[in-house]
Amino acid sequence: MGGPEKSAGREKLSSRVLFSWLGLWLIVLVQGCGYRFSGDESGSIPALRHARIRVEGAGARHDPLMARLLRQNLETRLGIEPVSGERPELVVRLDPVERIMHLEDRSGRADQYRITVQAQPQLIVGGKPVVPGYPLVKGVVVYNELRAVTASQSAREQAVSEALNQLTEELTAVMIGSF
């Protein structure tokens, strides 16, 4: 009656349905992890979508590369699109990286340090600061410094990078939470 032709048609249909469900599940999973597809505005804040981000302060003057990375990370995470003309400005006052001893070994040699990166965000609309301001935001990492100079330099750079990522996440959360 149905024969092998009907069975092959059902298998083809069931494989299409399976691939469709798998594709849909994959899209939901990827967006649930925070990935945004181009044109997707669900992760951006409408009031900040066309804002300009400026990183300034002693930390920005001391380490311009870190200031640029912070600005780029914020633009990406807040979904900011560049446009010309008058627009709100998010000014982030970056303090210099602070490195203090956290723990020392029995010989008195410090081998564990804490890196702190902090910033104060301020939204300016129409040339005037928006009141109330935002809280001081920090990124903190404790790391071990090894005896070898090159290894300790690498560990320090990795710790600063991690602290900067934490600062970016905290700034993003503060900005999203305020809207």
KOLKOLSE-895712 format. One record per residue: z, x, y of N, C-alpha, C, CB in turn; residue in one letter. Coordinates in steps of 0.02 Angstrom, whole numbers, padded with zeros to 5 digits, always signed. Glycine has a CB too. Example, Ala and Ser with C-alpha at 12.3 -4.5 7.8 and 13.67 -1.06 7.14 Angstrom:
REM residues 2
+00390+00660-00284+00390+00615-00225+00390+00660-00165+00452+00565-00224A
+00354+00642-00112+00357+00684-00053+00394+00645+00002+00286+00704-00030S
This chain:
REM residues 179
+00000+00041-00059+00000+00000+00000+00000+00043+00063+00060-00046+00000M
+00058+00075+00078+00062+00116+00138+00030+00183+00125+00134+00125+00160G
+00041+00211+00068+00011+00273+00048+00034+00333+00089-00063+00267+00052G
+00002+00389+00075+00021+00452+00109+00003+00453+00183-00012+00509+00074P
-00050+00414+00204-00068+00414+00274-00013+00385+00318-00133+00375+00285E
+00019+00331+00295+00072+00298+00333+00133+00343+00336+00089+00230+00302K
+00149+00378+00282+00206+00423+00279+00197+00481+00327+00217+00448+00208S
+00135+00509+00330+00122+00564+00376+00128+00541+00448+00052+00594+00363A
+00107+00479+00462+00113+00452+00530+00185+00444+00551+00077+00384+00535G
+00228+00421+00504+00299+00414+00519+00332+00481+00532+00336+00378+00462R
+00313+00532+00492+00341+00599+00502+00321+00627+00570+00318+00647+00445E
+00258+00615+00589+00234+00640+00654+00272+00605+00710+00158+00629+00661K
+00282+00540+00704+00319+00502+00754+00392+00524+00757+00315+00427+00739L
+00423+00534+00699+00494+00555+00699+00501+00626+00727+00523+00551+00628S
+00453+00670+00716+00457+00737+00745+00448+00734+00821+00404+00785+00713S
+00406+00689+00846+00398+00681+00918+00463+00656+00950+00341+00632+00934R
+00494+00607+00918+00557+00580+00943+00610+00634+00942+00579+00519+00901V
+00612+00673+00888+00661+00727+00882+00652+00778+00937+00656+00760+00813L
+00590+00800+00950+00576+00848+01003+00591+00819+01072+00504+00872+01000F
+00578+00755+01081+00594+00724+01145+00669+00724+01158+00567+00652+01148S
+00707+00705+01107+00780+00705+01113+00807+00776+01123+00812+00673+01052W
+00778+00824+01088+00799+00893+01094+00785+00919+01165+00763+00937+01042L
+00726+00903+01192+00709+00923+01260+00756+00891+01312+00637+00905+01276G
+00770+00827+01304+00816+00792+01349+00886+00822+01345+00818+00718+01332L
+00909+00836+01284+00975+00866+01275+00979+00935+01307+00991+00871+01200W
+00925+00974+01301+00923+01040+01330+00927+01037+01407+00860+01077+01309L
+00891+00991+01437+00892+00983+01510+00962+00963+01533+00841+00930+01532I
+00994+00916+01499+01062+00896+01517+01111+00953+01509+01084+00836+01474V
+01104+00991+01456+01148+01048+01444+01140+01101+01499+01134+01079+01376L
+01079+01118+01516+01066+01169+01567+01092+01146+01635+00990+01185+01571V
+01080+01084+01654+01105+01060+01719+01181+01055+01718+01074+00992+01736Q
+01211+01040+01661+01283+01036+01656+01316+01104+01665+01303+01007+01590G
+01280+01158+01651+01306+01226+01660+01299+01250+01731+01271+01274+01613C
+01269+01209+01775+01263+01228+01845+01194+01250+01866+01310+01282+01860G
+01147+01254+01820+01079+01273+01839+01046+01215+01876+01037+01292+01776Y
+01011+01231+01930+00976+01180+01968+00901+01192+01963+00999+01179+02042R
+00864+01141+01947+00792+01145+01945+00765+01142+02017+00761+01089+01902F
+00708+01172+02030+00681+01171+02098+00669+01099+02119+00615+01212+02102S
+00687+01084+02181+00680+01017+02207+00740+00973+02194+00620+00985+02177G
+00787+00996+02152+00847+00958+02137+00898+00970+02193+00876+00978+02068D
+00918+00916+02227+00964+00923+02283+01034+00900+02265+00938+00883+02342E
+01048+00888+02202+01114+00862+02183+01169+00912+02195+01113+00841+02111S
+01155+00978+02193+01207+01028+02202+01217+01049+02274+01192+01088+02161G
+01172+01028+02319+01178+01049+02388+01218+00999+02428+01108+01059+02418S
+01245+01023+02484+01283+00981+02530+01236+00962+02587+01348+01018+02556I
+01224+00898+02598+01176+00878+02650+01191+00909+02719+01173+00804+02656P
+01254+00913+02738+01271+00940+02804+01257+01015+02809+01344+00927+02819A
+01255+01049+02752+01243+01122+02752+01175+01142+02726+01295+01155+02710L
+01134+01094+02706+01070+01110+02674+01026+01155+02717+01033+01046+02658R
+01029+01146+02783+00987+01186+02828+01029+01231+02873+00944+01140+02871H
+01089+01246+02852+01134+01288+02892+01112+01361+02888+01207+01281+02868A
+01135+01399+02937+01124+01471+02938+01191+01502+02919+01098+01497+03009R
+01190+01553+02876+01252+01587+02857+01252+01656+02889+01259+01593+02779I
+01307+01671+02923+01315+01736+02955+01380+01766+02930+01313+01730+03033R
+01377+01827+02903+01437+01862+02880+01450+01917+02931+01427+01892+02807V
+01511+01916+02958+01529+01964+03010+01601+01987+02997+01522+01933+03081E
+01625+02030+03041+01693+02055+03035+01695+02128+03013+01733+02012+02987G
+01756+02154+03008+01765+02225+02991+01736+02241+02922+01839+02243+02992A
+01743+02195+02874+01716+02207+02807+01640+02210+02806+01739+02153+02760G
+01608+02169+02848+01535+02169+02852+01510+02233+02885+01510+02107+02890A
+01546+02256+02936+01526+02319+02969+01538+02379+02923+01565+02328+03035R
+01591+02377+02884+01608+02432+02839+01561+02435+02779+01680+02426+02815H
+01541+02377+02753+01498+02375+02693+01443+02322+02703+01541+02359+02629D
+01389+02339+02738+01336+02290+02751+01302+02263+02688+01284+02321+02796P
+01299+02305+02636+01269+02281+02573+01310+02225+02543+01263+02340+02523L
+01376+02232+02543+01419+02179+02516+01412+02116+02559+01493+02202+02515M
+01407+02123+02625+01398+02065+02669+01333+02029+02653+01400+02087+02742A
+01280+02067+02643+01215+02036+02626+01218+02000+02559+01160+02090+02625R
+01250+02032+02509+01257+01999+02443+01297+01935+02448+01290+02047+02393L
+01351+01935+02487+01391+01875+02497+01349+01820+02529+01453+01890+02540L
+01311+01837+02580+01269+01787+02614+01217+01758+02565+01234+01819+02674R
+01184+01802+02527+01133+01778+02481+01163+01734+02426+01096+01838+02449Q
+01221+01755+02400+01254+01715+02348+01274+01646+02374+01316+01752+02322N
+01300+01644+02436+01319+01579+02465+01258+01535+02477+01356+01589+02531L
+01204+01565+02501+01143+01525+02512+01119+01495+02446+01088+01569+02543E
+01121+01534+02393+01099+01509+02328+01146+01454+02302+01096+01566+02277T
+01210+01467+02303+01258+01419+02274+01265+01355+02315+01325+01452+02267R
+01256+01359+02380+01261+01299+02422+01195+01263+02429+01288+01318+02490L
+01141+01292+02402+01075+01259+02404+01046+01257+02474+01080+01188+02376G
+01054+01310+02512+01031+01312+02581+00957+01329+02584+01072+01362+02623I
+00920+01290+02624+00849+01301+02633+00837+01323+02705+00808+01236+02617E
+00802+01378+02715+00791+01401+02784+00742+01356+02822+00765+01473+02784P
+00760+01340+02884+00717+01303+02929+00725+01333+02998+00733+01226+02929V
+00678+01318+03042+00684+01344+03111+00716+01292+03155+00614+01365+03138S
+00738+01313+03213+00767+01267+03261+00843+01267+03259+00741+01197+03249G
+00872+01219+03295+00945+01212+03300+00972+01188+03233+00965+01164+03357E
+01023+01222+03209+01053+01203+03146+01125+01227+03143+01012+01232+03086R
+01165+01196+03101+01235+01218+03095+01239+01290+03070+01275+01172+03047P
+01295+01322+03084+01303+01392+03064+01370+01400+03029+01298+01440+03125E
+01368+01430+02970+01428+01446+02933+01442+01520+02945+01422+01430+02856L
+01495+01534+02982+01514+01603+02997+01570+01622+02949+01536+01612+03073V
+01560+01677+02913+01610+01702+02866+01635+01769+02892+01581+01708+02793V
+01699+01771+02911+01729+01834+02934+01757+01871+02875+01784+01821+02988R
+01724+01925+02857+01741+01963+02797+01787+02021+02815+01676+01989+02762L
+01843+02026+02780+01889+02082+02790+01867+02140+02745+01962+02061+02773D
+01888+02201+02763+01872+02258+02720+01904+02250+02651+01894+02324+02752P
+01873+02280+02601+01900+02279+02533+01967+02315+02533+01851+02312+02482V
+02016+02283+02503+02083+02313+02498+02095+02336+02426+02138+02263+02521E
+02115+02398+02418+02129+02427+02351+02200+02454+02353+02077+02483+02332R
+02243+02424+02312+02312+02447+02310+02333+02461+02237+02360+02396+02342I
+02382+02506+02230+02406+02522+02164+02443+02461+02135+02453+02585+02166M
+02428+02447+02073+02459+02390+02040+02510+02413+01988+02405+02347+02007H
+02495+02469+01955+02538+02494+01901+02527+02568+01892+02524+02456+01835L
+02578+02605+01876+02570+02676+01862+02597+02692+01793+02605+02719+01915E
+02572+02746+01763+02594+02765+01696+02658+02808+01701+02538+02805+01659D
+02682+02831+01645+02746+02867+01642+02745+02932+01682+02763+02883+01571R
+02687+02963+01688+02683+03026+01724+02682+03016+01800+02621+03065+01703S
+02682+02954+01821+02679+02940+01892+02609+02933+01919+02714+02993+01930G
+02560+02939+01876+02490+02933+01896+02471+02859+01895+02443+02975+01850R
+02443+02835+01950+02421+02766+01954+02359+02758+01911+02407+02744+02027A
+02358+02707+01869+02299+02696+01828+02276+02623+01829+02312+02718+01757D
+02312+02582+01865+02291+02512+01871+02294+02492+01945+02336+02465+01827Q
+02240+02465+01970+02234+02448+02041+02214+02375+02048+02184+02494+02076Y
+02228+02348+02107+02208+02280+02123+02160+02284+02182+02270+02234+02140R
+02102+02253+02173+02051+02248+02226+02054+02177+02254+01978+02265+02199I
+02058+02172+02320+02059+02106+02352+02003+02105+02405+02129+02092+02385T
+01963+02052+02402+01912+02039+02452+01928+01971+02480+01838+02042+02421V
+01936+01967+02546+01952+01902+02576+01908+01888+02636+02025+01901+02597Q
+01900+01823+02649+01856+01801+02704+01882+01736+02732+01783+01793+02679A
+01866+01725+02795+01885+01664+02831+01821+01628+02852+01930+01680+02893Q
+01805+01571+02821+01745+01534+02840+01758+01489+02901+01719+01491+02782P
+01707+01479+02942+01711+01434+02999+01642+01402+03009+01733+01472+03064Q
+01640+01336+03011+01578+01300+03021+01571+01286+03096+01577+01233+02981L
+01512+01303+03123+01498+01292+03193+01439+01245+03199+01484+01360+03230I
+01449+01190+03234+01397+01140+03243+01388+01129+03318+01415+01072+03207V
+01327+01137+03342+01314+01128+03413+01350+01179+03456+01333+01059+03435G
+01361+01239+03430+01394+01292+03467+01470+01286+03469+01369+01292+03536G
+01499+01235+03437+01571+01226+03437+01599+01227+03366+01590+01159+03472K
+01656+01261+03357+01687+01262+03290+01710+01193+03268+01747+01310+03289P
+01699+01178+03205+01722+01114+03178+01796+01122+03162+01680+01094+03113V
+01836+01076+03186+01908+01078+03174+01924+01022+03126+01949+01070+03241V
+01966+01030+03077+02007+01089+03064+01966+01142+03029+02068+01070+03022P
+01990+01203+03034+01956+01260+03002+01968+01260+02928+01979+01325+03033G
+01941+01309+02897+01948+01317+02824+02001+01369+02809+01881+01336+02792Y
+02030+01367+02750+02081+01417+02732+02051+01486+02719+02121+01394+02671P
+02094+01536+02723+02075+01604+02704+02063+01604+02629+02130+01656+02725L
+02007+01633+02608+01987+01632+02538+01987+01703+02511+01917+01599+02529V
+02010+01712+02449+02016+01778+02419+01983+01782+02351+02089+01798+02413K
+01961+01843+02335+01939+01860+02268+01981+01920+02248+01862+01876+02265G
+02016+01916+02191+02063+01969+02170+02047+01990+02099+02136+01945+02176V
+02044+02057+02088+02032+02084+02021+02079+02142+02010+01957+02106+02013V
+02110+02144+01952+02151+02201+01932+02109+02240+01881+02221+02179+01901V
+02105+02306+01891+02064+02346+01846+02099+02411+01830+01995+02359+01876Y
+02080+02442+01775+02106+02506+01754+02059+02561+01776+02117+02509+01677N
+02087+02612+01805+02048+02670+01825+02057+02724+01773+02068+02695+01897E
+02004+02748+01746+02006+02798+01693+02012+02868+01722+01944+02793+01648L
+02027+02916+01680+02037+02985+01702+01973+03018+01727+02067+03026+01645R
+01917+03003+01697+01853+03033+01717+01831+03004+01784+01799+03022+01663A
+01809+03046+01829+01791+03025+01897+01733+02975+01896+01773+03086+01940V
+01682+02989+01858+01624+02944+01857+01642+02877+01827+01566+02976+01818T
+01684+02877+01775+01704+02814+01745+01748+02774+01792+01742+02828+01679A
+01792+02807+01830+01835+02771+01876+01794+02742+01934+01890+02817+01903S
+01743+02779+01957+01699+02753+02010+01661+02692+01986+01650+02808+02034Q
+01636+02694+01926+01601+02638+01897+01647+02578+01888+01570+02657+01829S
+01708+02590+01865+01757+02535+01856+01774+02504+01924+01821+02561+01822A
+01781+02545+01975+01796+02520+02042+01739+02477+02069+01810+02578+02091R
+01677+02500+02061+01620+02462+02084+01613+02396+02047+01556+02503+02076E
+01627+02397+01982+01625+02335+01943+01679+02287+01966+01633+02350+01868Q
+01739+02313+01982+01794+02271+02006+01777+02240+02074+01859+02312+02011A
+01746+02278+02118+01726+02251+02184+01674+02197+02175+01699+02307+02229V
+01627+02208+02130+01575+02158+02116+01606+02093+02089+01524+02186+02065S
+01653+02099+02043+01687+02040+02016+01728+02004+02069+01733+02060+01957E
+01762+02042+02111+01801+02011+02166+01755+01975+02214+01842+02065+02204A
+01696+02003+02228+01647+01971+02272+01622+01906+02240+01588+02018+02287L
+01610+01906+02175+01589+01845+02140+01643+01792+02144+01572+01860+02067N
+01706+01812+02135+01761+01764+02141+01765+01736+02211+01828+01798+02122Q
+01757+01779+02261+01759+01757+02331+01703+01706+02344+01752+01817+02379L
+01644+01720+02319+01588+01674+02327+01602+01607+02295+01524+01704+02297T
+01630+01607+02234+01647+01545+02200+01700+01505+02239+01673+01560+02129E
+01750+01541+02264+01803+01507+02303+01776+01479+02368+01860+01556+02318E
+01734+01517+02403+01704+01492+02465+01661+01430+02451+01662+01546+02498L
+01623+01433+02397+01581+01375+02379+01624+01314+02364+01537+01392+02317T
+01678+01324+02327+01723+01268+02311+01755+01239+02375+01778+01290+02263A
+01775+01282+02421+01805+01258+02484+01754+01218+02524+01831+01318+02526V
+01693+01243+02528+01642+01208+02566+01623+01141+02533+01580+01252+02574M
+01615+01141+02468+01597+01078+02433+01654+01029+02437+01579+01092+02359I
+01716+01053+02431+01774+01010+02434+01786+00979+02502+01835+01048+02414G
+01758+01008+02555+01769+00981+02622+01720+00927+02641+01766+01037+02673S
+01668+00917+02600+01618+00866+02616+01619+00810+02568+01549+00896+02618F
